[in-house]
Amino acid sequence: MDRISRRSQGPEGVRFGDHRISSLLFADDVVLMAPSNQDLQHALGRFAAECEAAGMKISSSKSEAMVLDRKKVPCPLQVGGESLPQVEEFKYLGVLFTSEGRMEVRLRRIGAASAVMQSLYRTVVVKKELSRKAKLSIYRSIYVPTLTYGHELWVTTERTRSRIQAVEMSFLRRVAGRSLRDRVRSSVTREELRVEPLLLHIERGQLRWLGHLYRMPPGRLPGEVFRACPTGRRPRGRPRTRWRDYVSRLSWERLGIPPEELAEGTVNDQFTDIFAGALGRVHDSRILRVSPFFDNWREAMGEFTLLGDTAYTSKNYPFIITPEKNNGVQTLEEQQMNAHMTKGRMVVEQAFGRLKCCWRRMRGVQNNHVDIIVL
């Protein structure tokens, strides 16, 4: 399919910023895009000819045409002598794309999750023979993926967040054997079941995808589209909230990264102080004690803190945050804090891994005298 798409490329395509996009591929599905009906018909004809040369045929019953415009614009297309139907909305992988440029996904995911709960209600949710552990396993493996499919690109409003919480707690409340009449807070139910809030899982996935976009090398289409600035005039009225604006605000509220730094792309791995320590096998805490950083950590840290493992005690290292010990009776807040700290430490470990790779590049000049090294 990639070879067919490359061979059928033409001058047509939709301009987005400095890029021209003519087709999108996913598995054996193809989306052809063009600025006019005539250009799209030419692109469709070339693509159909390349498919026939490869022994393939476009299925007219599974192909549809849609015009992205707030006004109804006719777009007659033909392939193999058959006309393609023009639709106002198109559903693909659980996402409903409309001709007005909207992507309706959240409400449909809530409906799909409600259907899953209805099918599992008597056999799983309220069945007394099943343990809570088995019910929560089904909740994490079936219910949550159905509800949050494609959540990385959601723009969650307050109404959507309220509906997601309602659908989430309707499952968990029944697993705990409660109802709304018991008037028990949702936080108490989550802590009893040891389940983190679903909105936290959604926001974590959105920030993870944001990191992937910023780390994408030049030439990757998702990263280029994310950085591009579309041209044209917006229609009258309040502009729609873009995913970029939403996730920028989310990164500021959750991570403390200003939106201007995200816009400039200046969020990188930066080492402000490096100390190699002694040769051989020496504990990290001992290396920290003999480092120049330990002597003036109050001036160096300011209002910031460091992440460390349980080897660093708060008595000897008050500027290091360590995870709570898991003695089997951790609260939900302690578990969430440990999970966040583990993810933060993984980022640090990956940054040091990239630093080691940079030093390995210097093997070829190890016998030479070098005054300054720029990594």
N, C-alpha and C positions, 0 to 999 in steps of 0.2 A: 504494500500500500504506500509506503514511503517513496518507492521508486516511481510509482504511477503519479503520485502527487507532484514530485519534482519535475517529471517530464511534461506534465500538463500546466505548469506555471506559465502565466502570461502577464501582460502589463496591468491587468485588472487587479483590484484589491482596495480595501478600505484603509485610508490613511489615518493613523493614530499617532499624533505627535510627529516624530521624524521617521516613523516606520510605516510600511505598507503591508498589510496582512491580507492574504488572498485565500487561505485555507487553514483549517484547524483539524487535527487528526487525533482520534482516540480509539485504539484498537482497530476495528474494521469500519468505524464510523467516520464520516467526513462532513465538514461544514465548509461550503464555498461562500465567499463574501465578495461583493462588488458594489460600487456606488450607484449603478443604474441597472435597469432591467436588461438592456442590450448587452452590457458587459457581463452580467451574470449568465446570460444565455450562451455567450461565446465561451466562458470558462466551463460551463456545464457540458457543452459540446466537446471541448478538448478532453475533459476528464472522461466522458463516456467513450470517446475513441480510444484513449489509452487503456481503459478497462477492457474493451473488446479485444485489443491487441494482446492483452495478457490473459485472455480466456475468461474474463469476468463480465458481469452484466449488472447494471444499476437496477435495483428493485424500485419500480415506480410506485408500488403500493406502500412502501416504507419511506418514501421521500416526500418532503413537503417544503413549501416556500413560505417565507415570512419576511415582511418589510418592517424594519425598525424605524417607526415614525409614529408620532402621536396622531397624525391624520391617516385615514384609510387611503392607501395608494395601491392600485392594482399592479400585480406582477405576474403576468402569464409566462409560464415556462413549460418547455416540452423536452422530453428525453425519450428517444426511441419511438417517436411518433405519438407518444402519450402525454397528456397534459398533467402537470403536477398540481395538486390542490394547494390553495393559499390559505393559511391558518392565521389566527390572531394570537395563539399561544401554542407552545410546544414543550412537552414534558420529556426530560432526558435525565436519567440517573437520579430520579426523585426530585429534580429541580424543574420548576415551571417557568419558562422564559416567555414573556409577553411581547407583543409588538410595540408597546410603549417604552421598552427598554428596562422593564422591571424584572426582578428575579424573585419570584414568590417561592420560598422554600420552607420557611419556619412553620407556617400554619399547616402545611401539608405534612411535615415531619411530625407535628403534634398529633395530627389525625392518624398517621401510620402507627405511632406509638400507642395511641388509644386502641386501635384495632388489635395490636399485639397483646395488650393487657386484657382485652375482652376475650381473646382466644385462649389465654393462659389463666384466666381468672379462677375457674373451678379446679383445673388440673394442677396448678402450681401455686398461685398467689394465696388462696385461702385454704389450701389443703393442709390439714393438721398433721398428716403423716410425714410431710417433708420438713426438714430442719430449716432454720433460718439461714444457715450457711449455704444450703443448696438453693434456696430461693434467691439469696443475694448473688450467688454465682450466675444464675439465669438472668438476674437483673443487669449485671455488668456485661454479660456476653451477648444478650439478645436485645433487651429493652433499651439500654443506653445507646448502643450503636445505631439502632433504628431511629431513635429520637434525635441524635446529634449528627447524623450523616451530613457531611459537607458543612459542618459548623465553622470551619476556618474562615469562610467568606461571609458569614452572617453579619448583619448590622442590627444588633439587638437593641430594641427600644424598651422603655419601661413596661409597656403593655406586653411585649414578647417575653421579657424576663419574668413577669408575673405569671404568664401562662405556662412557661417552662417549669417554674417552681410548683405550680398547681399540679401539673401532670406528673412531675417527679414525686411529689409527696403523696399523690393518690396511690402510687405503687408501694412506696415505703411504709405508709401508714397502715396499709392492709397487711404487709409482711410483719409489722410489729403487733398486729392484732388490735389496732385502734381505729377510731373513726373521728370525724370532725366534732362529734358530740362530746368526746372526751376532753376537748379543749386543752390539748397538750401541744406545746410549741414544736415547730419543725426542727429547731436546733436540738431539742432534747431527743427527738426520734432519731435524728442522724447520729448523734453521739452514742445513743444506745446501740444502733446497728453498725457503728463505726464506718459510716459512709460519708465521703466529702460532698459538699454541695455541687450539683451538676453545673451550675453557672461558673464555678471555679474551673471545672474541667473544660468548659467551652472557651473561657478566656485564655486558659493556658494553651489550648490548641491554636487560637488566633494569634497569640504572641509568638508561638513556635513557627507558624507559617510566615509571620512578618520577618523573623530572623532568617528563614530560608530565602526570602526574597532579597534581603540585603546582602546575603552571602553569595548569591548567584553571580557567576562570572559574566562579563559582557558578552552579548550574543544570545543568551537564554531569553526566550520570548516572554515568560511570565515576569521576569525582572525588568526587561525593557519596557513592557506595557505599564508596570507599576511605577516606573520612574518617568514615563512620558507624560506630557501635558497636552490633552486634546485641544483642538482648535474649534472655532465656531462660536455661535451665540447661544446662550441658554434661553429657554422660553420664559415668559412672564410668570412670576410667582416665586415662592420660596424654593431655592434649589434643594435637590435631594441630598441626603447625607451620603457622602461617598464612603466606601470602605476604608480608604486611606485616612480620611478625617476621623472616622470612628476609632480605628486602631491606633492612631497617633494620640488621641485623647486617652485611650486605654493604657498605652505604654507610659503616659505621664502619670496617670492615677495609680498604676500598679507597680511600675518600675522606677518612677521618678526621672525618666528620660524626657527632656523638653522636646516639643514638636519640632523646633527649629533644628535640633541636632539630627532628628530623623529625616527632615527634609534635605539637609546637607549631606546625609550619609556619613556622619563623623563618628558613629558608634562603632568602635573597633577595639580589639584587644590591645591594651596599652600597659606596658611595664614601667612603673615609676621607680622601682628600686630592685636590684638583683644582687644577691649575695650567694656565692657558690658554696662557702663553708669549707670544711676539712675534707681530706681524702678518706676513702674507705667508707665503711658502714657506720653512720652516725645518725642518731635519732633527730627528727626534724625539730623538736622542741629545743634540743641542745644547740643546734645550728642557729636557731632564732635568738637564743640567749647571748651568743657570742657575736651576733651581727651588729653593725653600726646602727641599724634601724631600732634595735631594742633599747639603745641608750636614750634616744630622743623620740620615742614613739608618740608621746603626747603632742609634740609639735607637728610630727609628720601625719598623724591620723586626724587630728581635729575632731570633727563631729562624726567621722566615719568609724566603722568597725571592720574586723576581719572575720572570715569564716575558717573554722578549724574542726578537727575531729576530737574525739573524746580524750586524746592524749594531752590536750591543752586544758588545764584547769583554770577556772575563773579566778582563783586566788592568785596564781602566779602571772596570769595573762588576762588582765581585766579588759583589754581591748579586743579580745577574740570571743566570738559567739560559738558555742559548741552545742551539738544536738543533745536533747534530753535522753537520758538512759532508758532503755526499754526494759522495764521490770514487769511487764505484763499488765499494768494498770494505767497505761497512758490514756489521757483524754484525747478527744478528737482534735483540739487545738494543738496539742503537743505532737500528734501524728502529722498534722498538716505542716507544722513548723519544721519538723525533721525532713519531710518530703521536699519542702522548698530549699532547705539548706543542702540537701543531697544534690539537687539539681544545680544549685549555685556552685558547689564544689566540683561538680562534673565540668562546668564551664571553665573553672580554673585549671583543672587537670588537662582539658583539651587545649587550653591556651599554652600551657607549659609544653605539651607535646609538639605544638607548632613551633615553639621557640627552639626545642631540641632539633627539629628538622632544619631550622635555619642554621644552627651551629654545625650540623653535619655537612652542610655545603662548604664549610671552611677546611675540610680535610685536605683538599688539594693545595692549600697554601700554609699548611701547618709548619713547614720548614722555613718559611719566609717571615720577615719582620713586618708587622702591620701595626700602624699607629691607631687608625680609626676603622671601625667596622660598622657598616650601616646594614641593618637587617630589615 
